[in-house]
């Protein structure tokens, strides 16, 4: 199957009576040629066989045009197209456009076409998935019919070291501390598909894993060939809910001296309870004011992703999720999750730039009762 990024995925119409349920949105990102479109095509084939209705939004910035258009094709059971429709998202690339307008356009598509089981949003290879993810974090009062299910990043095992090395060299030449698009896409992901593993040696594969885990030590890593993965292994896991225990993202991570993005985890015993107001002040300083700095370089700590579970003094156990400047604290209500986590430590996992363990730990410990 071709890895061509210009192929347009399609809609598969299947009867559904779940119109009252919210539709999960999975963002599929990855560097150019990694196999995103092949992944989407594979998922559509599986969805058809499983009787699932899937919408695909292709986000590809078209030559500087002010109009972003995503093509939806309706495919019947015989595999033939029965009609086409364009969903227009104004103001260029979706990650640069008005967030409410983009979500509203997707909601109208859902209302017009009927309920979907999944929505896949395939981004351009140069897109930063952070702002795209943030626009799906909506207040419950807005009664959106969609929600963010997770972020999947497809990685080319053969060319990952080259992509990262090129960015390091570019940063050195231009004296830039900014992380590359490739690093951002890895850092924010919930699931990392290490694709084209058949094209590299075992030593090269181990090197890729070391690079990936040094950037994001909390994501699930799946090895794939030609972007083949079971649809139910990838979709519908509600990565941004509080129903998943931390075991799912607690993994050891290593630091790589040549990469600007890393993972840091901090833990406190269950007996250490946090003051909610002080904790939110910490988040405000970290994510909004950016007034916490690395003690070695003096650069502001820059957070791409934040997640964890916190024991607060006057509340039940709470789940924490953040992408860029957006964060959410939610009381854990799932009984199975509560049973698993009551005796577990509070944990906060940071993924970002200039993570200073001593600074972050000392600030958080000031929030303890």
N, C-alpha and C positions, 0 to 999 in steps of 0.2 A: 504493500500500500504506500502511496506517495506521501512524503512529509511536506508537500507543498502547502505553504501557509495561505495561499490564495483560494483554496477550496472553500466553498460555502456550505456549512452544515445545514441541516434541514429540520423541519418539524415533523413529528410523527403523531397523527391524530388517533387517539384511542378513547373509547367511551369511558367516562368517569363520573361518579356520583359523589365526589368529595369536594363539592364546590364551597363548603363551609370552612375548609381547612386552609391555612396559609401555605404558600408554595415556597419550598426551600430553593435558595439561589446559591449556586456554587460558582465561584470565580476561578477560571482556569487561565493561568498565566505561565510565562516561561520565555526564555530567550529565543531569538529568531532561529527557526529550524529545529527546535528541540523536539517537536512532535505533538504540539497542542491540537492541531486540527485533526491529525490521525487519531488522537485520543477521543476527541468529540465524536468522530465518525464511528469509532468502535463502540462507544457508549450508546449511540443512537441505534446501532444494530441490535445490541443487547436489550435496549428498552423496548424495541418493537417486538422482540421474541417474548419479553416478560409482560407485555400488555401495558406498558407505561407510556404516558404522554409527556413528551419532553419539548421544551422550547429552547432554542439556541439563539443567543444574541452575539453577533460577531462585531467586536469593537476594533475597527482598523482605521486609523486616521488616514484620510485619502488626500495626499498631496497638498496639504495646506488649505484644503477647502473648509469653508465655515460650516458645511453641512456634514454631519455624521449620519450615515445611513446603514442599517443592518437589514439584510435580506432574509425573509422568512419564506421558505418553500413548504408547501403542504404535500406530504407524500402518502399515497394510499398503500393498502396492504400488498398490492402488486409491485410496489417500488416505483411507480410512475408519479410524476408531479401532477397535481390536480389544480394548482393555482399558486400565485405568488403575491406577497404583500411586503411593503417596505415600512419599517419602523424608523422614524426619523428622530434622532436625538441632536438637538441644535447645539451651537457653540463649539463645534470641533470635537476633539477627542473626549470621550466620556469622562476621563479623569480630570479634564479641565472644565467640564460643563457644569451648569447649575445642578446641584445634587437633587433638589426636589423635583426639578423638571425631568431629569433622567428617570428617577423612580416612578414618577407619575406616568411617563410614557410606557414604562414596562407594565404598570398596573392596568393601564387602559388596554394594552395588548392582551393581558390575562382575561380581562372582562369581556373583550371582544371575541376571543377565541375559546373561552370556556376554561375550566380548571385544568391545570397541568400538575403532573406529579413532581417534576423537577424543572428548574430553569438553569441552563448553563450559560455563563457569560465568558466568552473567549476574548481575551485582551490581545492587543498588539504586543509584539515582543519587546517594545521599548516602554511599555506602560508601567507606572508605579501602582501596584494594586492597593496600596494603603488608602488613598482618597476614594477609590471605587468601593472598597469595603465599608468605609465610614458612612457613605451615603445610604446604606441599607440599615443603619442603626437609627430606627425611628421610634418616637415615643408611642406607647400603646394607644394613647388617645387619638392618634392619627389613623388608627385602624387600617394599617397597610395589609394587603393580601399577600405580601412576600416578606421573607426574612432571610438573613445571611446564614447559610448552612456551613460554609467553610471555604477555604482558599487552597487550591491545588496548584503547585508549581511543577512544571515538567522541566527536567534538567537533561541536557545532552552530555552523557558520560564521557564521550570522546573529546568534546571541546570545552568542558567546564574549566579545567585548569588554564587553558589559553584565554578564555574570556576574563577570568579573574586576574590573570597576570597582566593582560592588556590594561585593565583598569588601574592596577597598582602602578604601572609605568606611567600612565596618563596622569595620575595623581601626583607622582613625584615630579614630573615635568612642569605641571601647572601649579604645584604647591597646594593641591586641593585635598581636603580631608573628607570630601563627600563620598558616600558609598555609591557603588555602581548600581545600575538598574538590576543587574544580575544578582548582586548581594541583597538588594531590597526584596526582590521576588522570592529569594530563598528564606530571608529573615521573617517575612510575614506569613509564610505558608503554614497551614495545619497539616497538610500531607505533601510530601516531596516524592515525585515519581522520577527515580533515577533511570532514565530511558537509554536505549541503545547499549545496554550492558553487554550484548554479544559482540560489540565492536572494540572492546578494550580487554586488556589482560587482567589477571587477578590483582597484580600490583597496582595497575592504574585504577582499578575499581576501589581498592583500599584507599588510595590517595584521594579519590573523589569523596568517599565517605568521610575521611578526615576533614576535608575542606568544608563539606556540607555541615557536619556536626559542630564545627568550630563557629559557624555562623548561626545556626539554629539547632540547638541541642534538644529541643522539645518536640519537634515535629515527627510524625510517623514517616519512615522512609520505606518505599516499596521499589524493588528492582523490576524493571519492565523491558521487554523487547517489542519494538514496534507499537509502543504505548498500549499494550494489552493488559487489562486489569478488569476484574469482575465489577460490574456497575454497583452492586450492593456493598462491596468492600470500600468503594470510594465515596458514594453519595448517601445522604440521609443520616449523618451521624451527629448533627446539631453541635458542632464544635464550639459554638458561642453560647450554649445553654449551660446550666449548672447541674446537669444530670450526669456528667461524666466525671469519675473520680480522677485525682491527679496522677494516678499510676499511668494513665494514658500519655502524659507528657513529661514524666520524670525520667530523664535519661542523662547519663553523664556526658559532659561536653568538654572539649579541649580548646585551648586558645591557639590561634595561628598568628604568628608575629607579623605576617604580611597582609592580613585582612583587617578591615576597619570595623566590621560588625561581629559581635560575639554574643554569647548567652551566659547569663549569670543567674543562679538561683539562691535564695535566702530562705531559711527555715527557722521557726520558733516553736517550742513545745506548746501543746494545747493549753497548758496552764497560763501561758502568756496571752492575755487578751488585749485587743487594740481598742483605742477610743476612735469611734467612727469619724467624728469631726476633725480630729488631728490627722487621721489617715487621709481624709479627702483634701486637707490642706497640703499634705505631702504630695498627693497626686497633682494638685493644681500647680505647685512649685515646679514639679518635675516635667509635666506635660504641657502646661500653658505658659507659665512665666519663664521656664527653662533657666532657673536661677541656681540649679545644682551643677557643679563643675567637677571635672576630673582633676584631682589634686596634682597629677604629674604634668599634664599639658596645659591645664587651665581652660580647656575647651568645655563647653556646655555638654552635659550628658544628653544624648539624643535617643529617645525611645521610639522604636518601630513597632514593637509588640510587647504586651504585658499581660500576664495571666496568673491566676492562682486561686487559693482558697484561704479565707481569713476568719479567725475567731474574734468577733467583736464582743465587747462587754455586755451590751444590753440587747443583743440580737442573736438569732440563730447563726450558724455558720453561713458565710457569704462567699459567692464566687466572684472573681474579678476578671474582667476582660478589657483590653484596651488595644486600639490600633492608632498609631500616630497620636493625635490630640484627643481622640474620642475614647471615653471609658465608661464602663457600666459596672455597678456593684449590685448583685442580685442575691436575695436570701435563698438558700438551698432548701427546697421543699420536698424533693424526691426522697422518699423514705429509704430506698436502697442506698442512695448516695450518702444520706445522713448517717446510716448505720456504718458505712465503710469509713467515713471521714471524722466521726466524733472524736476518735482517739488519735487521729493523725495530726501532725504539726501544721501550723499555718505556713503557707509557702507562697512566695512571690517569685515569678520567673520573669526576668528582664531580657529582652533581645534588642540590641541597639548599638550605639556608637559611644565610645568613651565611658564604658561602664566601670565606675569606681566602687569596688566592694565596700571599702571602709566608709565612704561618704554615704552610700545608700543604706547600709546597715545602721549606721549611727542615727541617721534621720528617722528611719523607721522605728528604731528602739525608743525614740522620744515619744512615739505614739502609743506605747504600751502603758496600760493602766498601772 
